[in-house]
Amino acid sequence: MRNKCLRRVFLVASFTTVLTIGVAPAPMAAAEATVELSKETTFITSPLADDGLPNYAQAIMDRQSAGVTHENNGAVNFWQAMGPVGVNDEDFKLICDALDVDPQSCLSRYDGPRTDAFKQRLTDWLKTKDTSLSSASAAILSQQIVVAISEGRLSASNVTPAVAWLKANEERLDSLVECSMRPRFYSPTPTFLKDRSSEVSRAQLQDAEQLRSAAAALAMRANWRLSSNDPAGAWRDTLAVWRLGSHASRGWTIVNSLVGIAIRNHAGLATLAIIQSPNVPVSVLKQIQGDLSTIDQSVDLTEAISFGERCLALDMTLRLFWERPGGLNVEDADALNKIASLTFDEAIALGAINQWCDRLAAAANEINCQPRLSIRKKLIDELSRLATITMNIPDLQQRSQAVGNALAYYSIGLLNAAFKAHGRDEVRFRILRVAVELAIHRSQAAEYPMTLDELAINDSTLLDDPYSDGRLVYHRNKEGYILYSLFENGVDDGGSDAFHPIVEGEWIAPDDDPYFRDVDKSDLVIRLPLPAFEPLSPKDVADVSH
């Protein structure tokens, strides 16, 4: 039991703010471990750090690396292809040593899409094409071009610097495809390699950001190959993007899951660009159909919550109350509650955190969308309500539970956003698979069907809307079609998608898209054909740049 003034206290009135972790204070002497080690309290009982408490950083590395070999680990190809991008030379050597990779065998530092070097090349090219463009305006246009290429709204073949980079980096891109084909992806963070008992919340996830860059590069090459009449090659690169999304999502944090969802979104747009093309052979469309059936329906949040986020929360709690070497990093103290001189039962507080992780992991593991949505809302609302500590709670058990609730909310508050992103990703993948069926029908019948009933589909449940009692909504029109789910509110919002510039089933110009739309009143929509790229006018670019 603890009764002490904390050296690092939670300030302000409530835990209703998402918090950030800052720079570590000076190390303190190790405190004697008095907490009982058990599954109900510390969750793990080994490995242990020098202070006798669980070493969560090492436990995470052990779990992530289990069964990984040099031959099955996609991270080996990944870093050989990307070179020392996003990391300093010291950290890159640490990563290479951990993966048994010779740094000299790696390619030069990646300088493709999502890097300043690539952006500068595009900016310089734009200024040669239009000498009236300022550097700031050209920089904004260059970013728009990269996004438009990745979304299939602009052909990469029309962008000279993009084609030049793709031609010069064939080896790099082929290695990234090979990376995607390996079944495992283990890239230890340099934070843990430098200090194997490091504070978990300080871990830097260099591989996550660079996986996004690799995905952007492969999506760009898929676009180029499609415009070069190589749809099979375009699909191979796009399939690699899907697989990179799977690699990213299997990291140990919710952040990894969100990065995986972002990459999958890029893969989905690249897939739409291929299947909308009228010149793609039905053999390629059926290859896409078969390959998508092997891709995860969505990312798996269960493991990240049950293990990684739990370890982060418990490590933070032990550092807060047991003054572990290195302490707890708290940069924005004003965003934290004050818990000072409280007497509480540490086993109950730790147990509360574990209970929340168990309940949230069970919610993430629910297969059906509507029950999962209901459970998620109830859990998040309950946790938010219980997160505020009343300082004068007389009952020891209730007070201890309140401390655990507050710390759980602080540690895993990001989960609500992750649950929502997961729900969108799952439904978008389903309607994408139906879009592939529509493309196959058009290839064979020379037109899209009038209704979904005309599709020759093996599993008719694919046509069901997971958020309603009926089917996905489908309307064919002269140019293409609209296909959508009613999504979380279960109401037909007319084919308006708050997450894309689609209003009442039609694409709208980005400038006409309201800055704020109610995401709780949104369908999830596929509208084909995709709109052509329309850059901002010089005046609009100038306005944005200022």
C-alpha positions as CSV (number, residue, x, y, z in Angstrom):
1,M,0.0,0.0,0.0
2,R,1.3,3.5,-0.8
3,N,0.8,6.7,1.1
4,K,3.3,9.3,-0.2
5,C,3.6,12.6,-1.9
6,L,4.6,11.9,-5.5
7,R,7.6,13.6,-7.0
8,R,5.7,13.7,-10.4
9,V,2.1,14.6,-9.7
10,F,-0.9,14.8,-11.9
11,L,-2.2,18.3,-12.1
12,V,-5.5,20.1,-13.0
13,A,-9.0,18.7,-12.6
14,S,-9.6,15.7,-14.8
15,F,-8.2,13.0,-17.1
16,T,-10.3,14.1,-20.0
17,T,-7.4,15.3,-22.1
18,V,-5.2,13.1,-24.3
19,L,-1.7,13.4,-22.9
20,T,1.8,13.5,-24.3
21,I,5.1,12.1,-23.1
22,G,8.1,14.3,-22.9
23,V,11.8,14.2,-22.1
24,A,13.1,12.1,-19.3
25,P,14.2,13.7,-16.1
26,A,17.5,12.8,-14.4
27,P,17.7,9.1,-13.3
28,M,16.7,8.4,-9.7
29,A,17.9,5.6,-7.4
30,A,16.0,2.3,-7.7
31,A,13.3,1.7,-5.2
32,E,12.8,-1.6,-3.6
33,A,10.1,-3.6,-5.4
34,T,7.2,-4.2,-3.0
35,V,4.3,-4.8,-5.5
36,E,3.2,-8.4,-5.8
37,L,4.2,-9.8,-9.2
38,S,1.2,-11.6,-10.8
39,K,-0.9,-11.8,-13.9
40,E,-3.6,-9.8,-12.1
41,T,-1.2,-6.9,-11.1
42,T,1.9,-6.6,-13.2
43,F,0.5,-9.0,-15.9
44,I,4.0,-10.4,-16.5
45,T,6.4,-11.8,-13.9
46,S,9.4,-12.0,-16.1
47,P,11.8,-10.8,-17.5
48,L,12.7,-8.6,-14.5
49,A,14.7,-5.4,-14.5
50,D,17.4,-4.6,-12.0
51,D,14.9,-3.1,-9.6
52,G,13.0,-6.4,-9.4
53,L,10.0,-5.1,-11.3
54,P,8.9,-6.4,-14.7
55,N,11.0,-5.3,-17.7
56,Y,8.2,-4.4,-20.1
57,A,10.5,-3.2,-22.9
58,Q,12.4,-6.5,-23.0
59,A,9.1,-8.4,-22.8
60,I,7.8,-6.5,-25.8
61,M,11.0,-7.3,-27.8
62,D,10.8,-11.0,-26.8
63,R,7.2,-11.3,-27.9
64,Q,7.7,-9.4,-31.2
65,S,10.8,-11.4,-32.1
66,A,9.5,-14.9,-31.2
67,G,9.8,-17.2,-34.3
68,V,11.5,-14.5,-36.4
69,T,14.5,-15.5,-38.5
70,H,16.8,-13.7,-40.9
71,E,15.0,-15.5,-43.8
72,N,11.4,-14.8,-42.8
73,N,11.8,-11.2,-41.5
74,G,10.6,-8.6,-44.0
75,A,12.4,-5.9,-42.0
76,V,15.7,-7.2,-43.3
77,N,14.7,-6.4,-46.9
78,F,13.0,-3.2,-45.7
79,W,16.1,-1.5,-44.2
80,Q,18.3,-2.8,-47.0
81,A,16.0,-1.0,-49.4
82,M,15.3,2.2,-47.4
83,G,18.8,2.8,-46.1
84,P,19.3,5.1,-43.1
85,V,16.2,7.2,-43.6
86,G,14.4,8.6,-40.5
87,V,17.2,7.5,-38.2
88,N,20.7,8.7,-37.4
89,D,23.7,6.6,-38.3
90,E,24.2,5.3,-34.8
91,D,20.6,4.1,-34.5
92,F,20.7,2.7,-38.0
93,K,23.7,0.6,-37.1
94,L,21.9,-0.6,-34.0
95,I,19.0,-1.8,-36.1
96,C,21.2,-3.5,-38.6
97,D,23.2,-5.3,-35.9
98,A,19.9,-6.5,-34.3
99,L,18.7,-7.8,-37.7
100,D,22.1,-9.3,-38.7
101,V,22.4,-6.9,-41.6
102,D,25.6,-5.4,-42.9
103,P,25.0,-1.6,-43.2
104,Q,27.3,-1.5,-46.2
105,S,24.9,-3.9,-48.0
106,C,22.0,-1.3,-47.7
107,L,21.1,1.1,-50.4
108,S,21.6,4.8,-50.0
109,R,19.1,6.8,-47.9
110,Y,15.6,6.7,-49.4
111,D,14.7,10.0,-51.1
112,G,11.4,9.2,-52.7
113,P,7.8,10.2,-52.0
114,R,7.1,11.8,-48.6
115,T,10.7,13.1,-48.3
116,D,11.8,16.7,-48.6
117,A,14.3,15.8,-51.3
118,F,11.5,14.5,-53.6
119,K,9.3,17.4,-52.8
120,Q,12.1,19.8,-53.8
121,R,12.6,18.1,-57.1
122,L,8.9,18.4,-57.9
123,T,9.0,22.0,-56.8
124,D,11.9,22.9,-59.0
125,W,10.2,21.1,-62.0
126,L,7.0,23.0,-61.5
127,K,8.8,26.3,-61.4
128,T,10.4,25.6,-64.7
129,K,7.0,24.9,-66.2
130,D,5.5,28.0,-64.8
131,T,8.0,30.7,-64.0
132,S,5.2,32.8,-62.3
133,L,5.0,30.3,-59.4
134,S,6.6,31.2,-56.2
135,S,8.6,28.6,-54.3
136,A,5.9,28.4,-51.7
137,S,3.1,27.9,-54.2
138,A,5.1,25.3,-56.2
139,A,5.8,23.4,-52.9
140,I,2.1,23.2,-52.2
141,L,1.3,22.0,-55.7
142,S,4.1,19.4,-55.5
143,Q,2.4,17.9,-52.4
144,Q,-0.9,17.9,-54.2
145,I,0.6,16.1,-57.1
146,V,2.1,13.4,-54.9
147,V,-1.3,12.8,-53.2
148,A,-3.1,12.8,-56.6
149,I,-0.7,10.2,-58.0
150,S,-1.1,7.9,-54.9
151,E,-4.9,8.2,-55.2
152,G,-4.9,7.4,-58.9
153,R,-6.3,10.8,-60.0
154,L,-3.2,11.8,-61.9
155,S,-0.9,9.7,-64.1
156,A,2.6,9.5,-62.8
157,S,3.8,9.3,-66.5
158,N,2.9,13.0,-66.7
159,V,5.2,14.0,-63.9
160,T,8.8,13.9,-65.2
161,P,10.6,13.9,-61.8
162,A,8.4,11.0,-60.6
163,V,9.2,8.9,-63.7
164,A,12.9,9.7,-63.4
165,W,13.0,8.6,-59.7
166,L,11.0,5.4,-60.4
167,K,13.4,4.4,-63.2
168,A,16.4,5.1,-61.0
169,N,15.0,3.1,-58.0
170,E,13.9,-0.2,-59.5
171,E,16.1,-2.2,-57.2
172,R,14.9,-0.4,-54.2
173,L,11.3,-0.9,-55.1
174,D,11.7,-4.6,-56.0
175,S,13.3,-5.1,-52.6
176,L,10.3,-3.5,-50.9
177,V,8.0,-5.9,-52.8
178,E,10.2,-8.8,-51.5
179,C,9.9,-7.3,-48.0
180,S,6.1,-7.4,-48.3
181,M,6.1,-11.1,-49.2
182,R,7.9,-12.2,-46.1
183,P,5.5,-13.5,-43.4
184,R,7.1,-11.6,-40.4
185,F,8.2,-8.1,-39.8
186,Y,10.3,-7.4,-36.7
187,S,12.2,-4.1,-36.5
188,P,13.2,-3.4,-32.9
189,T,13.2,0.3,-31.8
190,P,16.6,1.8,-31.1
191,T,15.1,3.1,-27.9
192,F,15.0,-0.4,-26.5
193,L,18.2,-1.5,-28.1
194,K,20.1,1.3,-26.3
195,D,18.4,0.6,-23.0
196,R,16.6,-2.7,-22.6
197,S,14.8,-1.5,-19.6
198,S,13.8,1.8,-21.1
199,E,10.5,3.5,-20.4
200,V,8.0,1.9,-22.8
201,S,6.3,5.2,-23.6
202,R,9.6,6.7,-24.9
203,A,9.9,4.1,-27.7
204,Q,10.5,5.7,-31.1
205,L,8.7,3.8,-34.0
206,Q,11.0,4.7,-36.9
207,D,9.8,1.8,-39.0
208,A,6.1,2.9,-38.9
209,E,6.8,6.2,-40.6
210,Q,9.1,4.7,-43.1
211,L,6.7,2.0,-44.0
212,R,4.3,4.8,-45.0
213,S,7.0,6.2,-47.3
214,A,7.7,2.8,-48.8
215,A,3.9,2.3,-49.5
216,A,3.7,5.7,-51.2
217,A,6.6,4.8,-53.4
218,L,5.1,1.5,-54.5
219,A,1.7,3.1,-55.0
220,M,3.4,5.6,-57.3
221,R,5.1,2.8,-59.3
222,A,1.7,1.0,-59.6
223,N,0.2,4.2,-61.0
224,W,3.1,4.5,-63.6
225,R,2.8,0.8,-64.6
226,L,-1.0,1.2,-65.1
227,S,-0.4,4.2,-67.3
228,S,2.2,2.2,-69.2
229,N,-0.4,-0.6,-70.0
230,D,1.0,-3.0,-67.4
231,P,-2.0,-3.6,-65.1
232,A,-0.5,-6.9,-63.8
233,G,2.6,-5.1,-62.7
234,A,0.5,-2.3,-61.2
235,W,-1.4,-4.9,-59.2
236,R,1.8,-6.6,-57.9
237,D,3.0,-3.3,-56.5
238,T,-0.5,-2.5,-55.1
239,L,-0.6,-6.0,-53.5
240,A,2.7,-5.2,-51.9
241,V,1.2,-2.0,-50.4
242,W,-1.6,-4.1,-48.9
243,R,1.0,-6.4,-47.3
244,L,3.1,-3.5,-46.0
245,G,-0.1,-2.4,-44.3
246,S,-0.3,-5.8,-42.6
247,H,3.3,-5.6,-41.6
248,A,2.8,-2.1,-40.0
249,S,-0.4,-3.1,-38.2
250,R,1.3,-6.1,-36.4
251,G,3.5,-3.8,-34.3
252,W,3.0,-3.7,-30.6
253,T,1.2,-0.3,-30.2
254,I,-2.1,1.2,-31.3
255,V,0.0,3.7,-33.3
256,N,1.3,0.8,-35.4
257,S,-2.3,-0.3,-36.0
258,L,-3.3,3.2,-37.1
259,V,-0.3,3.4,-39.5
260,G,-1.4,0.0,-40.9
261,I,-4.9,1.4,-41.5
262,A,-3.4,4.5,-43.2
263,I,-1.4,2.3,-45.5
264,R,-4.4,0.1,-46.3
265,N,-6.3,3.2,-47.3
266,H,-3.6,4.0,-49.8
267,A,-3.7,0.4,-51.1
268,G,-7.5,0.7,-51.5
269,L,-7.3,3.8,-53.6
270,A,-4.6,2.3,-55.7
271,T,-6.8,-0.8,-56.2
272,L,-9.7,1.4,-57.3
273,A,-7.5,3.1,-59.8
274,I,-6.7,-0.3,-61.4
275,I,-10.2,-1.8,-61.4
276,Q,-11.9,1.4,-62.9
277,S,-9.6,1.2,-65.9
278,P,-11.6,-0.3,-68.9
279,N,-8.4,-1.9,-70.3
280,V,-7.6,-4.3,-67.5
281,P,-8.0,-7.9,-68.6
282,V,-10.5,-10.0,-66.7
283,S,-7.6,-12.3,-65.7
284,V,-6.0,-9.5,-63.8
285,L,-9.3,-8.6,-62.1
286,K,-9.7,-12.2,-61.0
287,Q,-6.2,-12.2,-59.7
288,I,-7.1,-9.1,-57.6
289,Q,-10.3,-10.9,-56.5
290,G,-8.3,-13.9,-55.3
291,D,-5.5,-12.0,-53.7
292,L,-7.8,-9.7,-51.7
293,S,-9.5,-12.8,-50.3
294,T,-6.1,-13.6,-48.6
295,I,-5.7,-10.1,-47.1
296,D,-6.8,-9.5,-43.5
297,Q,-10.3,-8.0,-43.4
298,S,-8.9,-5.3,-41.2
299,V,-6.1,-4.8,-38.7
300,D,-6.2,-6.7,-35.4
301,L,-6.4,-4.3,-32.5
302,T,-6.7,-7.2,-30.0
303,E,-3.0,-8.0,-29.6
304,A,-2.0,-4.3,-29.4
305,I,-4.5,-3.7,-26.6
306,S,-4.0,-7.0,-24.8
307,F,-0.2,-6.9,-24.7
308,G,1.5,-3.8,-26.0
309,E,-0.8,-1.0,-24.7
310,R,-1.2,-2.9,-21.4
311,C,2.6,-3.1,-21.0
312,L,2.8,0.6,-21.7
313,A,0.1,1.4,-19.1
314,L,1.6,-0.8,-16.4
315,D,5.1,0.4,-17.0
316,M,4.0,4.0,-16.7
317,T,2.1,3.2,-13.5
318,L,5.1,1.5,-11.9
319,R,7.4,4.4,-12.8
320,L,4.9,6.9,-11.4
321,F,4.4,5.2,-8.0
322,W,7.6,3.2,-7.5
323,E,10.1,5.7,-8.8
324,R,11.9,3.4,-11.2
325,P,15.3,4.4,-12.6
326,G,14.5,7.0,-15.3
327,G,11.2,7.9,-13.7
328,L,8.2,8.9,-15.7
329,N,8.3,11.5,-18.4
330,V,5.6,14.2,-18.1
331,E,6.1,17.2,-20.3
332,D,2.6,18.8,-20.2
333,A,1.9,18.8,-16.4
334,D,-1.1,21.0,-16.8
335,A,-2.9,18.2,-18.7
336,L,-2.6,15.9,-15.7
337,N,-4.6,15.4,-12.5
338,K,-3.0,15.8,-9.2
339,I,-2.9,12.6,-7.1
340,A,-0.9,13.6,-4.0
341,S,-0.7,11.9,-0.6
342,L,-3.3,9.3,-1.5
343,T,-3.4,6.1,0.4
344,F,-4.4,3.3,-2.0
345,D,-3.9,-0.4,-2.6
346,E,-1.5,-0.8,-5.5
347,A,-2.8,-4.3,-6.3
348,I,-6.3,-2.9,-6.8
349,A,-5.1,0.0,-8.9
350,L,-3.0,-2.3,-11.2
351,G,-5.8,-4.8,-11.3
352,A,-8.2,-2.0,-12.5
353,I,-5.8,-1.3,-15.4
354,N,-5.7,-4.9,-16.3
355,Q,-9.5,-5.2,-16.2
356,W,-9.9,-2.3,-18.6
357,C,-7.3,-3.8,-21.0
358,D,-9.2,-7.2,-20.9
359,R,-12.6,-5.6,-21.6
360,L,-11.3,-3.4,-24.4
361,A,-9.4,-6.3,-26.0
362,A,-12.6,-8.4,-25.8
363,A,-14.5,-5.6,-27.5
364,A,-11.9,-5.4,-30.3
365,N,-12.2,-9.2,-30.8
366,E,-15.9,-9.0,-31.4
367,I,-16.4,-10.1,-35.0
368,N,-19.7,-8.4,-35.8
369,C,-19.6,-4.6,-36.4
370,Q,-22.8,-3.5,-34.7
371,P,-22.3,-5.4,-31.4
372,R,-18.7,-4.2,-31.4
373,L,-19.8,-0.6,-31.9
374,S,-22.3,-0.8,-29.1
375,I,-19.7,-2.4,-26.7
376,R,-17.0,0.1,-27.7
377,K,-19.3,3.1,-27.0
378,K,-20.4,1.8,-23.6
379,L,-16.8,1.0,-22.6
380,I,-15.3,4.3,-23.6
381,D,-18.2,6.2,-22.0
382,E,-17.9,4.3,-18.8
383,L,-14.1,4.7,-18.7
384,S,-14.4,8.5,-19.4
385,R,-17.0,8.8,-16.6
386,L,-15.0,6.9,-14.1
387,A,-11.6,8.5,-14.9
388,T,-12.1,11.6,-12.7
389,I,-10.7,11.0,-9.2
390,T,-12.6,12.5,-6.3
391,M,-9.8,13.2,-3.8
392,N,-11.9,12.5,-0.7
393,I,-13.2,9.0,-1.5
394,P,-13.3,7.5,2.0
395,D,-13.3,3.8,1.0
396,L,-9.9,2.4,0.3
397,Q,-11.0,-0.1,-2.3
398,Q,-13.1,2.5,-4.2
399,R,-10.2,5.0,-4.0
400,S,-7.7,2.4,-5.3
401,Q,-10.1,1.5,-8.1
402,A,-10.5,5.2,-9.0
403,V,-6.7,5.6,-9.3
404,G,-6.5,2.6,-11.6
405,N,-9.4,3.9,-13.7
406,A,-7.7,7.3,-14.1
407,L,-4.4,5.8,-15.1
408,A,-6.1,3.5,-17.5
409,Y,-7.8,6.4,-19.2
410,Y,-4.5,8.3,-19.4
411,S,-2.7,5.4,-20.9
412,I,-5.3,4.1,-23.4
413,G,-7.4,7.1,-24.3
414,L,-6.2,6.8,-27.9
415,L,-8.2,3.6,-28.3
416,N,-11.5,5.3,-29.2
417,A,-9.9,6.8,-32.3
418,A,-8.4,3.5,-33.1
419,F,-11.7,1.7,-32.8
420,K,-13.4,4.2,-35.1
421,A,-10.5,3.9,-37.7
422,H,-10.8,0.2,-37.5
423,G,-14.5,0.2,-38.2
424,R,-14.0,2.4,-41.3
425,D,-11.2,0.2,-42.6
426,E,-13.1,-3.0,-42.2
427,V,-16.2,-1.7,-44.1
428,R,-14.1,0.0,-46.8
429,F,-12.3,-3.3,-47.5
430,R,-15.7,-5.1,-47.8
431,I,-17.1,-2.6,-50.3
432,L,-13.8,-2.6,-52.2
433,R,-14.1,-6.4,-52.7
434,V,-17.7,-5.8,-54.0
435,A,-16.2,-3.1,-56.4
436,V,-13.9,-5.8,-57.8
437,E,-16.9,-8.0,-58.4
438,L,-18.5,-5.1,-60.3
439,A,-15.3,-4.6,-62.4
440,I,-15.3,-8.3,-63.3
441,H,-18.9,-8.1,-64.4
442,R,-18.2,-5.0,-66.5
443,S,-15.3,-6.7,-68.1
444,Q,-17.4,-9.7,-69.1
445,A,-20.7,-7.9,-69.9
446,A,-19.4,-4.6,-71.2
447,E,-21.3,-2.7,-68.6
448,Y,-21.9,-2.5,-64.9
449,P,-24.9,-4.4,-63.6
450,M,-28.2,-2.6,-62.8
451,T,-28.4,-4.3,-59.4
452,L,-26.1,-6.3,-57.2
453,D,-28.3,-9.4,-57.8
454,E,-26.7,-9.7,-61.2
455,L,-23.3,-10.4,-59.8
456,A,-22.0,-14.0,-60.1
457,I,-20.6,-14.0,-56.5
458,N,-19.8,-17.1,-54.5
459,D,-20.5,-15.6,-51.1
460,S,-23.6,-13.4,-51.2
461,T,-23.0,-12.3,-47.6
462,L,-20.3,-10.0,-49.0
463,L,-23.1,-7.8,-50.3
464,D,-24.6,-7.4,-46.8
465,D,-24.2,-4.0,-45.0
466,P,-22.6,-4.8,-41.6
467,Y,-24.3,-1.7,-40.2
468,S,-27.9,-2.3,-41.4
469,D,-30.3,-5.2,-41.8
470,G,-30.1,-4.9,-45.6
471,R,-27.5,-4.9,-48.4
472,L,-25.0,-2.4,-49.4
473,V,-26.6,0.5,-51.3
474,Y,-25.7,0.5,-55.1
475,H,-26.8,2.8,-57.9
476,R,-25.5,2.6,-61.4
477,N,-25.3,5.8,-63.5
478,K,-24.2,6.8,-66.9
479,E,-20.5,7.2,-65.9
480,G,-20.1,4.5,-63.3
481,Y,-21.7,3.8,-60.0
482,I,-22.0,4.6,-56.3
483,L,-21.7,1.8,-53.7
484,Y,-21.9,2.4,-50.0
485,S,-22.5,1.3,-46.4
486,L,-24.8,3.2,-44.1
487,F,-22.0,2.9,-41.5
488,E,-22.3,3.5,-37.8
489,N,-25.5,5.6,-37.6
490,G,-27.4,3.0,-39.6
491,V,-29.1,5.8,-41.6
492,D,-28.9,6.4,-45.4
493,D,-27.2,9.8,-45.6
494,G,-27.7,9.8,-49.4
495,G,-24.2,8.6,-50.2
496,S,-22.4,11.5,-48.5
497,D,-19.0,10.5,-47.1
498,A,-17.6,12.8,-44.4
499,F,-14.2,11.2,-44.9
500,H,-13.9,12.0,-48.6
501,P,-15.1,14.9,-50.8
502,I,-18.3,13.0,-51.7
503,V,-21.7,14.7,-51.2
504,E,-25.0,13.0,-52.1
505,G,-23.1,10.4,-54.2
506,E,-21.0,12.9,-56.2
507,W,-17.5,14.0,-56.0
508,I,-17.1,17.7,-55.2
509,A,-14.1,20.0,-55.7
510,P,-11.9,20.1,-52.6
511,D,-12.4,23.8,-52.4
512,D,-16.2,23.2,-52.1
513,D,-15.8,20.6,-49.3
514,P,-16.9,22.0,-45.9
515,Y,-14.0,22.1,-43.5
516,F,-16.1,20.4,-40.9
517,R,-18.7,17.7,-41.6
518,D,-20.4,15.5,-39.0
519,V,-18.6,12.2,-39.1
520,D,-21.4,10.7,-37.1
521,K,-23.8,11.3,-40.0
522,S,-21.8,9.7,-42.8
523,D,-22.0,6.8,-45.2
524,L,-18.8,5.0,-46.4
525,V,-18.8,5.4,-50.1
526,I,-17.0,4.2,-53.3
527,R,-17.8,6.5,-56.2
528,L,-16.4,5.5,-59.6
529,P,-14.9,6.9,-61.7
530,L,-12.4,8.7,-59.5
531,P,-12.2,12.4,-60.2
532,A,-9.4,13.7,-62.4
533,F,-6.8,15.8,-60.6
534,E,-7.6,19.5,-60.6
535,P,-4.8,21.6,-59.1
536,L,-5.7,24.8,-57.2
537,S,-5.7,27.9,-59.3
538,P,-2.6,30.2,-58.9
539,K,-4.7,32.5,-56.7
540,D,-5.9,29.7,-54.5
541,V,-2.4,28.4,-54.2
542,A,-1.1,31.8,-53.2
543,D,-3.9,32.1,-50.6
544,V,-3.0,28.7,-49.1
545,S,0.7,29.5,-49.0
546,H,0.0,32.6,-47.0
